[in-house]
């Protein structure tokens, strides 16, 4: 592979797609690509989050910073984040959040009048832009409404306490603050390749096979009922791989095989070129959109490198990488 | 039977207490019955509160248990009062999000009261002073060497171990009613805003108090107070700052009126802050790493804290590992939840529980490098562990200066942090520089930047020649070094001498001992 430049055409196969959850296979590429994708999803896919809070009245038990911090962490629907401007790059305003291109304004007014404790939740945030509103998990899941699932609790007020504030949400990325990260979970695993040494397996008794199968904490192997062969008067069922992806590379089965005096009973490799991704979103953007946006961000980053390819600075900046890109 | 007796410490002396039911039964079996007067309800009740909530305390080295029970439990930031909003402690800390540990012990169950939690006896999370962190035992780029730890910046930004710190400033004032008429005219202390040369008063209202929410910086006036004799305002030290939480006006039993201004500061973990598990394993924060750079498991779990494996062998605290392994099982819905000292579940039971919920038996996990995406060769032990934030924080300890106050007697820099003092460069440090051959640097540290001064020495008589004013011929008065012994100005040289040495000479001189200085040009 050394020195050979080759182009790869990764393939993606979608396994499962929900609003906030996606599972897909990424094949014919290597860990650098899959990890870049993962890292970008966590740290560089932009979303919108509350960044500036002006508190008018706060007589609640939580202090101003506490409430501001809690507000910041509320996920806001951020479909338009990719097309929005960073307020630091915004020409229309000087980043004070007064302009529609780089900011969204929220208002919150709550006062507890009754004897019951009043829960101030993300539902009480009034947005100036109907595209950017606090994420409501109840929208995507059929929560029974009797459960009173009313958004994310910000603070609880007792009689006479009041909270009044203005908040400005801005575009940002997870690198700057975790509140801008759209990812709840982004992870991948190498697709495992499992080879059972059938000859060695033959030498095991049923009880041993049973014990070996059960030594795996996840259900990777099982005794196959159908292929059970009669050996003498004993029904010997074959060990089969029922779900190779359930394997967590914990090596329990390998250790068990060694403990049973049968090293090499099973050989497991991680395929270096196929990955199974699991992506969960906070709800700010759809999980599928998060993957697409990550690819877009990754492309932009590569473009930035490519654009500076033939400048003199690029040579200093990228050194060998620049030479590599010119095909040298 | 069925009687619970509450025994005081002195009564306890005369009790003959069985450790548990087993003790009593064993004695019955052995046919030499011991007359126990009492029996503990649970074996762990021989420990106090702070010790009884340590999980697997019986697996730890006794010294580590004592560290936790005596030191760390009292230094940990929690939620100490139920009425923080009406209190005015000089200094108090509060954790933003205290959590109940995953494990339970007999003692911790006793903190609960019926009607809270699923089985009605869970204590409220506010009673605990810490949070459950996912702790990995691993090295992390060398940033967790020597008892330091690496923390996840994303977790920190999401509020982990965030705390608020409230400091109150008190100022008394004269009460005109109780004072009577005797001192009515002279020097009455009063609150009020007054332009001060000592500090900024921008945030003060006319009554001398800052408005709620004002952001006070170091050196600002917190409470404006004056008398006829002048300004008596309370000023913030250079280390202090914060937002005004509340202003209280009150009087004490002696009829003295006073005001208290409380300043609040919110602190999230920073490099140098101190943390501890419940097993006497303290460490300081060495690096705040981004989430994407941490190793991640197949499930996408990323540690909140990474501690160094070297913390375990010599400290002998396997209790922490058991806590993490048990905690992992509990977090996955295991039913084995108790870690009560002396009746802890066996290692087999814990490993079996972990295996049942789909994890490697010993609590290790296969992880991928967050930087490259490559699989680690070894399994990494990871599990939820109850961690505490201790009150020792870098912000309260940072000390630095270049030019600043010096001691009036020795003219060396003062030592106190509050007075913007310097850092001691002691004898051992001096030895280091000598060993390095860095004599120029040593000269600078210990002399030029410390108590450098000059003296005049008469080379003829080797005595110090003082600078005096004298009359020369023609009635002119000149000021300059003059040797009174030789009665001349010739051969007087200027030498650089530590002020301390000059002081010593003067003190000895006052006792009638003269020091002579042998000098040489160089």
Boltz contact constraints between the chains, C-beta under 6 A:
constraints:
  - contact:
      token1: [A, 31]
      token2: [B, 373]
      max_distance: 6.0
  - contact:
      token1: [A, 31]
      token2: [B, 374]
      max_distance: 6.0
  - contact:
      token1: [A, 34]
      token2: [B, 373]
      max_distance: 6.0
  - contact:
      token1: [A, 35]
      token2: [B, 373]
      max_distance: 6.0
  - contact:
      token1: [A, 39]
      token2: [B, 292]
      max_distance: 6.0
  - contact:
      token1: [A, 42]
      token2: [B, 291]
      max_distance: 6.0
  - contact:
      token1: [A, 42]
      token2: [B, 292]
      max_distance: 6.0
  - contact:
      token1: [A, 43]
      token2: [B, 292]
      max_distance: 6.0
  - contact:
      token1: [A, 65]
      token2: [B, 266]
      max_distance: 6.0
  - contact:
      token1: [A, 177]
      token2: [B, 157]
      max_distance: 6.0
  - contact:
      token1: [A, 178]
      token2: [B, 154]
      max_distance: 6.0
  - contact:
      token1: [A, 178]
      token2: [B, 157]
      max_distance: 6.0
  - contact:
      token1: [A, 178]
      token2: [B, 158]
      max_distance: 6.0
  - contact:
      token1: [A, 185]
      token2: [B, 300]
      max_distance: 6.0
  - contact:
      token1: [A, 187]
      token2: [B, 296]
      max_distance: 6.0
  - contact:
      token1: [A, 187]
      token2: [B, 300]
      max_distance: 6.0
  - contact:
      token1: [A, 189]
      token2: [B, 298]
      max_distance: 6.0
  - contact:
      token1: [A, 217]
      token2: [B, 355]
      max_distance: 6.0
  - contact:
      token1: [A, 217]
      token2: [B, 358]
      max_distance: 6.0
  - contact:
      token1: [A, 217]
      token2: [B, 359]
      max_distance: 6.0
  - contact:
      token1: [A, 218]
      token2: [B, 358]
      max_distance: 6.0
  - contact:
      token1: [A, 248]
      token2: [B, 298]
      max_distance: 6.0
  - contact:
      token1: [A, 248]
      token2: [B, 366]
      max_distance: 6.0
  - contact:
      token1: [A, 249]
      token2: [B, 366]
      max_distance: 6.0
  - contact:
      token1: [A, 250]
      token2: [B, 360]
      max_distance: 6.0
  - contact:
      token1: [A, 250]
      token2: [B, 366]
      max_distance: 6.0
  - contact:
      token1: [A, 270]
      token2: [B, 375]
      max_distance: 6.0
